[in-house]
Amino acid sequence: MARYTLVYGVRLIPEGALRGVEEATLKLTDGSTAGLTLHTFDGTIPQLRRSLDRSLDAFFDLLPGAEDEDVETFGD
């Protein structure tokens, strides 16, 4: 089974207090860089949890290179 490092961050900010979001940059061991898109959701805690769950499910469903064995073992 392939192994990965998942880079993830979460921060709650009161709705309306966020001015903007910029792309984060990852520095890889080979000297190259990779972008990391940041996403935002607005709502109550239960709405945020549902949105985050859906977003994570979509991420792993669309992940290129996911091996069939991984999807069968860990997919819903």
Secondary structure by P-SEA (a helix, b strand, c coil): cbbbbbbbbbbbcccccccbbbbbbbbccccbbbbbbbbbbbccaaaaaaaaaaaaaaaaaacccccaaaaaaccc
